Amino acid sequence: MEILVFFLLGLVVGSFLNVCIYRIPRKISIVKPFSFCPSCGNTIKPYHNIPILSFILLKGRCAYCGAKISGKYPLVELLNGVLYALAYSSFGLSIHLFFIFIFLSSLVAISFIDMDFQIIPDSISLPLIVFGVIFSLLPESDFLRIGVKESIIGIFVGGGSLLLVAILSKGGMGGGDIKLNAAIGAFLGWKFALLTVFVGSVFGSLMGIIMMKKTGNRKIPFGPFLSIGAIISLFMGDQILRWYLG
């Protein structure tokens, strides 16, 4: 039941993430106006905005104009719900869990914004760096075996590693990716920041090969793959490092 509660909480927060994903790149306030249909502009009723359920009952279409609703909306909600449930089952209930929820939801929002607009907003990544440092200052801050020193080193190593890539590739890595990995380093420390880059590069390379074969497009956003690497590092980083070093 507790896992279900956090799954449902993740769904609700995921619904808000959809607002952020749509509005932040378009520079629209995330507070007002209330949720509206992008096609007809009508305000969405609360009972039409129930995570996942409303999408199913409305058969993926606007209740007013019948315009098709993107499947990304329930996907974001479901993904965030699963991550919240997994975080609770992995780390238990504590003040640390609140910060982990912020971390995971930020990664979800960043990933979908980057896929749609090829940008990673500073309004998400920069506050995430601050939250990462605060996370390292919490009592029992060895929760993920990092302290404030490890967090600060993680910022410079995480961001610096991709800055080096950007310099060597002459712009092949964007500034948003650099700030995102600095935030990941702030939360997870320098070892996991490097692991994030490695895992993200593996997934990104595989997807890049597929995309080039299908579309010939050589430009793919790296933010989603960094996010995948960060999530894997959060939940499985210790096991991966022990396996590798062993």
C-alpha positions in Angstrom: 0.0 0.0 0.0 2.8 2.4 0.8 4.5 1.8 -2.6 1.1 2.3 -4.2 0.7 5.7 -2.4 4.1 6.9 -3.7 3.3 5.6 -7.2 0.0 7.7 -7.2 2.0 10.7 -5.8 4.4 10.2 -8.7 1.5 10.2 -11.2 0.1 13.5 -9.8 3.5 15.2 -9.9 4.0 13.7 -13.4 0.8 15.6 -14.4 2.5 18.8 -13.2 5.7 17.9 -15.1 3.6 17.8 -18.3 2.7 21.5 -17.6 6.4 22.3 -17.1 7.5 20.4 -20.2 5.0 22.3 -22.4 5.3 25.7 -20.9 9.0 26.3 -19.8 10.5 26.1 -23.3 7.7 28.4 -24.6 8.3 30.8 -21.7 4.7 30.5 -20.4 4.1 30.7 -16.6 3.7 27.3 -15.0 1.3 28.8 -12.4 -1.3 30.4 -14.6 -3.4 30.1 -16.7 -4.9 26.8 -15.7 -4.2 23.8 -17.9 -5.6 24.3 -21.4 -5.9 22.4 -24.7 -3.1 23.5 -27.0 -5.5 23.1 -30.0 -8.7 24.9 -29.0 -7.5 26.9 -25.9 -10.3 25.7 -23.7 -9.5 25.3 -20.0 -9.3 21.6 -19.0 -11.7 20.6 -16.3 -10.1 18.9 -13.2 -12.0 15.6 -14.0 -10.5 15.7 -17.5 -7.0 16.0 -16.0 -6.8 12.8 -13.8 -3.4 11.2 -14.6 -3.6 8.4 -17.1 -7.2 7.6 -16.3 -8.6 10.7 -18.1 -6.4 9.9 -21.2 -7.9 6.5 -21.3 -11.6 7.6 -20.8 -11.2 10.4 -23.3 -9.6 7.9 -25.8 -6.6 10.2 -26.2 -8.6 13.2 -27.5 -9.6 16.6 -26.2 -13.1 16.7 -24.6 -14.0 19.9 -26.4 -12.5 19.9 -29.9 -11.6 16.2 -30.3 -7.9 17.0 -31.1 -5.5 14.1 -30.5 -3.7 14.2 -27.2 0.0 13.2 -27.4 0.8 9.9 -25.8 3.8 11.6 -24.1 1.4 12.9 -21.4 0.5 9.6 -19.9 4.0 8.3 -20.5 5.5 11.1 -18.4 3.0 10.5 -15.6 3.6 6.7 -15.6 7.4 7.1 -15.8 7.4 9.5 -12.8 5.1 7.2 -10.8 7.3 4.2 -11.4 10.4 6.2 -10.4 8.8 7.4 -7.2 7.7 3.9 -6.3 11.1 2.5 -7.0 12.8 5.3 -5.0 10.6 4.6 -2.0 11.2 0.9 -2.2 15.0 1.4 -2.6 15.6 4.1 0.0 12.7 4.1 2.4 10.9 7.1 3.9 13.1 10.0 5.0 13.9 13.6 4.3 16.4 12.3 1.7 13.6 10.8 -0.3 12.0 14.3 -0.9 15.2 15.4 -2.6 15.5 12.2 -4.6 12.0 12.9 -5.9 13.1 16.4 -7.0 16.1 14.9 -8.7 14.1 12.2 -10.5 11.3 14.5 -11.6 13.8 17.1 -12.9 15.5 14.4 -15.0 12.1 13.4 -16.5 11.2 17.0 -17.3 14.7 17.8 -18.8 14.6 14.6 -20.9 11.3 15.4 -22.6 12.1 19.1 -23.1 15.5 18.2 -24.6 13.8 15.7 -27.0 11.3 18.3 -28.2 13.4 21.5 -28.2 17.0 20.4 -28.0 17.5 22.6 -25.0 18.0 22.0 -21.3 16.5 25.0 -19.4 18.8 26.7 -16.8 15.6 27.2 -14.8 15.7 23.5 -14.0 19.4 22.5 -14.1 20.8 25.4 -12.0 18.4 25.0 -9.1 19.1 21.3 -9.3 22.8 22.0 -8.5 21.8 23.9 -5.4 19.4 21.1 -4.3 22.3 18.7 -4.8 24.5 20.6 -2.4 21.7 20.9 0.2 21.1 17.2 -0.2 24.7 16.5 0.8 24.4 18.7 3.9 21.4 16.7 5.3 21.9 14.7 8.6 23.2 11.2 7.8 24.5 12.7 4.6 26.3 9.4 3.9 22.9 8.2 2.7 24.4 7.9 -0.8 27.9 7.9 0.7 28.6 11.6 -0.2 29.2 14.7 1.8 29.4 18.3 0.9 33.0 18.0 -0.2 32.1 15.1 -2.5 29.2 17.0 -3.8 31.2 20.1 -4.7 33.9 18.0 -6.4 31.1 16.2 -8.3 29.9 19.6 -9.7 33.3 20.4 -11.1 34.1 16.8 -12.3 30.6 16.3 -13.7 30.4 19.6 -15.5 34.1 19.7 -16.3 34.2 16.3 -18.0 31.6 17.4 -20.5 33.1 20.9 -20.8 36.3 19.1 -21.9 34.3 17.1 -24.5 32.7 20.3 -25.8 36.1 21.9 -26.2 37.7 18.9 -27.9 34.7 18.3 -30.2 34.5 22.1 -30.9 30.8 22.5 -29.9 29.7 18.9 -30.1 28.4 19.1 -26.5 25.9 21.8 -25.4 26.1 24.0 -22.4 22.9 22.5 -21.1 24.4 19.1 -20.9 27.4 20.5 -19.0 25.1 22.1 -16.4 23.0 19.0 -16.1 26.0 16.7 -15.4 27.2 19.3 -12.9 23.8 18.9 -11.1 24.1 15.1 -11.3 27.6 15.4 -9.7 26.2 17.6 -7.0 23.6 14.9 -6.1 25.6 11.7 -6.7 29.3 12.7 -6.4 32.1 12.6 -8.9 32.3 8.9 -9.3 28.7 8.5 -10.3 28.9 11.7 -12.4 31.6 9.9 -14.5 29.6 6.7 -14.5 26.6 8.7 -15.7 28.6 10.0 -18.7 29.8 6.5 -19.5 26.4 4.9 -19.3 24.7 7.8 -21.2 27.3 7.6 -23.9 26.7 3.9 -24.4 22.9 4.4 -24.7 23.4 7.5 -26.8 25.8 5.8 -29.2 23.4 2.9 -29.7 20.5 5.2 -30.3 22.6 7.5 -32.6 23.5 4.5 -34.8 19.8 3.6 -35.1 18.7 7.2 -35.8 21.4 7.7 -38.5 20.4 4.5 -40.3 16.7 5.4 -40.2 16.8 9.2 -40.8 20.4 10.2 -41.5 20.2 12.7 -38.7 23.5 13.0 -36.8 22.2 15.4 -34.1 20.5 13.8 -31.1 19.8 15.3 -27.7 22.2 14.0 -25.1 20.1 15.1 -22.1 17.8 12.0 -22.1 20.8 9.7 -22.1 22.5 11.6 -19.3 19.3 11.2 -17.4 19.2 7.5 -18.0 22.8 7.2 -16.9 22.0 9.2 -13.7 19.0 7.1 -12.9 21.0 3.9 -13.3 23.8 5.3 -11.2 21.3 6.3 -8.5 19.8 2.8 -8.2 22.6 0.6 -9.3 25.8 2.6 -9.2 27.3 0.9 -6.2 26.8 -2.6 -7.8 28.2 -1.5 -11.1 31.3 0.1 -9.6 31.9 -3.0 -7.4 31.5 -5.3 -10.4 33.9 -3.1 -12.5 36.5 -2.7 -9.8 36.3 -6.4 -8.9 
